[in-house]
């Protein structure tokens, strides 16, 4: 059995379509999505519609990301908290909040925060940031003790996460595997390729393999679409799709 794990689409339908095409070629049986579907991207509403279609037509599991939670209910306190971190992201939050319908916001609001799934005796935990918090960062090059502290209350054999947009993986001293699957729609790297993970399970002996896949897509089309949205700083987010040298637009 093959499973595709995706995360952090951020309204980038061009990137999502390319990744879904590759998932189809890989003959994956299930898709797990770790959230952050819409915010600060080229086509938030169309991306949510695509996710709806996938839920209806595929074996598709999805949880809520931290920005999904933010967008589900507009709050001036949330806007200020984002503004304290980055003004461009605050502008995107305002623009997206005005753009999304109440039905779309309700969809984001009602997504589960985490999900546990067991397949062939393998316990899988889907989280956005970490098992503790949806905005906790599992970056590359952490000390293994830091990772173990984040997952200490879990019993899953493998934990899939996103949030940082930076793919990585850890094998802990408790024999648990932690994998950050990277980002479909807004990778934080100097190359603009989307990233996702394929888990292939041997059903006879409950072993599995994992690999990150990097997928090219029409990044110039996506970049143009987000710039044309016209909110303050949209052009900076557009440039980030082509080459991201920092986590937030500068």
C-alpha positions in Angstrom: 0.0 0.0 0.0 1.2 3.5 -0.9 0.2 6.6 1.0 0.9 10.2 0.0 1.3 12.7 2.8 1.0 16.4 1.8 1.0 19.6 3.8 1.0 23.4 3.6 -0.7 24.1 0.3 -1.4 27.7 1.1 -3.8 28.4 -1.7 -1.4 27.3 -4.4 -3.7 25.3 -6.7 -1.1 25.1 -9.4 1.3 23.3 -7.1 -1.4 21.1 -5.6 -2.5 20.0 -9.1 1.0 19.0 -10.0 1.5 17.0 -6.8 -1.8 15.3 -7.2 -0.8 14.3 -10.8 2.4 12.7 -9.4 0.4 11.0 -6.6 -1.8 9.5 -9.3 1.3 8.2 -11.2 2.6 6.7 -8.0 -0.6 4.8 -7.6 -1.1 5.9 -4.0 -4.1 4.4 -2.3 -4.6 7.1 0.4 -3.8 10.8 0.8 -3.1 12.4 4.2 -3.2 16.2 4.4 -1.7 18.0 7.4 -3.4 21.3 6.9 -2.7 25.0 6.1 -4.8 24.8 3.0 -5.6 28.4 2.0 -3.9 31.3 3.7 -1.5 33.7 1.9 -1.7 32.0 -1.5 -2.7 32.6 -5.1 -6.2 30.9 -5.0 -7.5 30.2 -1.5 -11.2 29.5 -2.5 -10.4 27.3 -5.4 -7.9 25.4 -3.3 -10.6 24.7 -0.7 -13.0 23.6 -3.4 -10.4 21.2 -4.7 -9.9 19.8 -1.2 -13.7 19.3 -0.9 -13.6 17.4 -4.2 -10.8 15.1 -3.0 -12.7 14.3 0.2 -15.7 13.3 -1.9 -13.7 11.2 -4.5 -10.6 9.9 -2.8 -9.5 8.1 0.4 -8.5 11.5 1.8 -7.8 12.3 5.4 -7.2 16.0 6.5 -6.4 17.8 9.7 -6.4 21.5 10.6 -3.3 23.7 10.3 -2.6 26.7 12.4 -3.5 29.1 9.6 -6.7 27.2 8.9 -7.7 27.8 12.5 -6.8 31.5 12.1 -8.9 32.0 9.0 -11.9 30.1 10.3 -12.9 33.1 12.6 -11.5 36.6 12.0 -10.1 38.2 15.1 -8.4 41.6 15.6 -6.3 40.0 18.3 -5.1 37.4 15.8 -4.4 40.1 13.2 -2.3 42.0 15.7 -0.4 38.8 16.7 0.4 38.1 13.0 1.3 41.8 12.5 3.8 41.5 15.3 5.6 38.8 13.4 5.2 39.9 9.8 3.2 42.7 8.2 2.8 40.9 4.8 1.2 37.9 6.4 -1.1 40.2 8.4 -2.2 41.8 5.1 -2.8 38.3 3.6 -4.8 37.3 6.6 -7.1 40.4 6.2 -7.5 39.8 2.4 -8.2 36.1 2.9 -10.7 36.7 5.6 -12.6 39.1 3.3 -12.4 36.6 0.4 -13.5 33.4 2.0 -17.2 32.6 2.4 -18.8 31.6 5.7 -19.1 28.1 4.4 -15.4 27.9 3.6 -14.5 29.3 7.0 -16.8 26.7 8.7 -15.0 24.0 6.7 -11.7 25.1 8.1 -13.0 25.5 11.6 -14.4 22.0 11.8 -11.3 20.2 10.6 -9.8 17.8 13.3 -6.7 19.1 15.0 -5.0 15.7 14.9 -5.8 12.2 13.7 -4.5 8.8 14.7 -4.7 6.0 12.1 -3.6 2.4 12.4 -2.7 0.4 9.3 -1.4 -3.2 9.3 -0.3 -2.7 12.9 1.5 0.5 12.3 0.3 3.4 14.4 0.3 6.7 12.5 -0.2 10.2 14.0 -1.0 13.2 11.8 -0.2 16.6 13.3 0.4 20.0 11.8 3.3 21.4 14.0 4.0 18.9 16.7 1.9 16.6 18.9 1.9 19.4 21.5 1.1 22.5 19.5 -0.1 23.2 15.9 2.5 25.9 15.5 5.5 24.2 17.1 8.5 23.9 14.7 10.1 20.6 13.8 13.0 21.9 11.8 16.0 20.1 10.3 19.0 19.7 12.5 17.3 19.7 15.9 18.8 17.8 18.8 17.1 14.5 19.0 16.3 15.3 22.7 14.3 18.3 21.5 12.2 16.1 19.2 11.7 13.4 21.9 10.4 16.1 24.3 7.8 17.2 21.7 6.5 13.7 21.2 7.0 12.2 24.7 3.2 11.7 25.3 2.6 9.8 22.0 2.7 6.1 21.3 2.6 6.3 17.5 5.2 4.4 15.5 5.4 7.3 13.0 4.4 10.9 13.3 3.9 13.1 10.2 4.1 16.9 10.6 4.4 20.0 8.5 4.2 23.7 9.4 7.9 24.7 8.9 7.8 24.0 5.1 11.2 22.3 5.5 11.4 18.6 4.9 13.3 16.5 7.4 13.1 13.3 9.5 14.2 11.8 12.8 14.5 8.4 14.4 14.2 8.7 18.2 15.7 6.6 21.0 12.1 5.4 21.7 12.1 3.9 18.2 9.6 6.4 16.9 9.9 8.0 13.4 9.1 11.7 13.0 8.9 13.1 9.4 8.3 16.7 8.4 6.8 16.3 4.9 7.7 19.8 3.6 5.3 22.1 1.7 3.3 21.7 -1.4 2.5 25.3 -2.0 5.2 27.4 -0.4 8.5 25.6 0.2 11.1 27.5 2.2 14.1 26.8 -0.1 16.0 28.4 -2.9 14.4 26.0 -5.3 10.6 26.3 -5.8 9.7 22.6 -6.2 6.8 21.3 -4.2 7.5 18.6 -1.7 5.5 15.6 -0.3 6.2 12.2 1.2 5.3 8.7 0.0 4.9 6.0 2.6 4.9 2.4 1.2 3.8 -0.3 3.5 4.6 -4.0 3.1 1.3 -5.5 4.1 2.7 -8.9 4.9 5.2 -7.9 7.5 4.1 -4.4 8.5 7.4 -2.8 7.4 7.5 0.5 5.5 9.7 2.8 3.5 9.5 6.6 3.3 10.7 9.1 0.7 10.4 12.8 0.1 9.5 13.7 -3.5 10.2 17.1 -5.1 7.8 18.1 -7.9 8.1 20.9 -10.4 5.1 23.0 -11.3 4.3 26.2 -13.1 5.7 28.5 -10.4 5.6 31.6 -12.6 1.8 31.1 -13.1 1.3 30.8 -9.3 3.5 33.8 -8.6 1.6 36.0 -11.1 -1.7 35.0 -9.6 -0.7 35.9 -6.0 0.8 39.2 -7.1 -2.5 40.1 -9.0 -4.4 39.7 -5.7 -3.1 43.1 -4.9 -3.0 43.2 -1.1 -0.1 45.0 0.5 3.0 42.8 0.2 1.5 40.4 -2.3 4.4 41.0 -4.7 6.8 39.8 -1.9 4.9 36.6 -1.4 5.0 36.2 -5.2 8.8 36.4 -5.2 9.0 33.9 -2.3 7.3 31.3 -4.5 10.2 31.6 -6.9 13.0 31.7 -4.3 12.5 31.7 -0.6 15.5 32.8 1.4 13.6 33.3 4.7 10.6 31.9 6.3 8.6 35.1 6.0 8.6 37.7 3.2 11.0 40.6 3.9 
